[in-house]
Amino acid sequence: MKAERTFLVLWTLAVTAATAAFVLQLSLRVRSVELGYELGRTHAHIARLREVKRVLELELSSHKTPERVEFVARTLLGMSEPSPDRILPAGMLPPEAPDAAPATASRAPAPPAEEQAP
């Protein structure tokens, strides 16, 4: 009777261990498949973000062109070229000499050369 009982206990332990190992392997496999799907979704999301970045960079570069700036100024902001009477000088006008001096004479003198050590 003792041998039968020992066999029954050992058999129960073996079946329980095999069942636990099967459940563990199955849960690891399910987790592996879930991670694979999540990785696929993440790769797709990264691809979408790269495409959005490319489109936004293209749109940004198109907004920086002079033609685009002029178009926005004229259509959305209602701006136009100013008439000559609306243009005001910024700063002082240079003094006009009675006899026209060459353009090179109006430049400021060059700064003195620095002494070099021998």
C-alpha positions in Angstrom: 0.0 0.0 0.0 2.9 2.3 0.8 4.4 1.7 -2.7 1.1 2.5 -4.4 0.7 5.7 -2.4 4.3 6.8 -3.2 3.7 6.1 -6.9 0.5 8.1 -6.8 2.2 11.1 -5.2 5.1 11.0 -7.6 2.8 10.6 -10.6 0.7 13.5 -9.4 3.8 15.7 -9.0 5.0 14.7 -12.4 1.7 15.5 -14.1 1.5 18.8 -12.2 5.1 19.7 -13.2 4.4 18.8 -16.8 1.2 20.9 -16.8 3.0 23.8 -15.2 5.8 23.6 -17.8 3.2 23.5 -20.6 1.3 26.5 -19.2 4.6 28.4 -18.8 5.7 27.7 -22.3 2.3 28.6 -23.7 2.2 31.9 -21.8 5.7 32.8 -23.0 4.7 32.0 -26.6 1.6 34.2 -26.3 3.7 37.0 -24.8 6.2 36.6 -27.7 3.4 36.9 -30.3 2.0 40.0 -28.5 5.4 41.6 -28.5 5.8 40.9 -32.2 2.5 42.6 -33.0 3.4 45.5 -30.8 6.8 45.8 -32.6 5.0 45.8 -36.0 2.6 48.6 -34.8 5.6 50.6 -33.5 7.4 50.2 -36.8 4.3 51.4 -38.7 4.0 54.3 -36.3 7.6 55.3 -36.9 7.1 55.1 -40.6 4.1 57.4 -40.4 6.0 59.9 -38.2 8.9 59.9 -40.7 6.4 60.6 -43.5 4.8 63.4 -41.5 8.2 64.9 -40.8 9.1 64.8 -44.5 5.9 66.5 -45.5 6.3 69.2 -42.8 9.9 69.9 -43.8 8.7 70.2 -47.4 5.9 72.5 -46.3 8.3 74.6 -44.2 10.7 75.0 -47.1 7.9 76.1 -49.4 6.7 78.7 -46.8 10.2 80.2 -46.8 10.3 81.0 -50.5 10.0 84.7 -51.5 7.0 83.8 -53.8 5.1 82.3 -51.0 5.8 85.2 -48.6 4.6 87.6 -51.3 1.5 85.5 -52.0 0.6 85.4 -48.3 1.3 89.2 -47.9 -0.9 90.1 -50.9 -3.8 87.7 -50.3 -4.1 87.0 -46.6 -2.7 90.2 -45.3 -3.9 92.5 -48.0 -0.5 94.1 -48.5 0.7 95.8 -51.6 3.8 97.7 -52.9 4.0 101.1 -51.1 3.7 104.2 -53.3 6.8 106.4 -53.4 5.3 109.0 -51.2 4.9 106.4 -48.4 8.6 105.4 -48.4 10.5 107.2 -45.6 14.3 107.2 -45.3 15.7 105.4 -42.3 18.6 107.3 -40.7 20.4 110.4 -41.8 21.2 111.1 -45.4 24.9 111.3 -46.2 26.2 114.9 -46.7 26.6 115.9 -50.3 29.9 117.5 -51.2 29.9 120.4 -53.6 32.4 118.8 -55.9 31.7 115.1 -56.6 34.5 113.1 -54.9 35.2 109.6 -56.0 33.5 106.8 -54.1 36.8 105.5 -52.7 37.5 108.9 -51.0 34.3 108.6 -49.0 35.4 105.4 -47.3 36.8 105.5 -43.8 40.6 105.3 -43.4 42.0 101.8 -42.7 42.8 101.1 -39.1 46.6 101.3 -38.3 48.4 98.0 -38.7 49.3 96.1 -35.5 52.9 95.8 -34.6 54.3 92.3 -35.1 56.8 91.0 -32.6 60.2 90.1 -34.2 
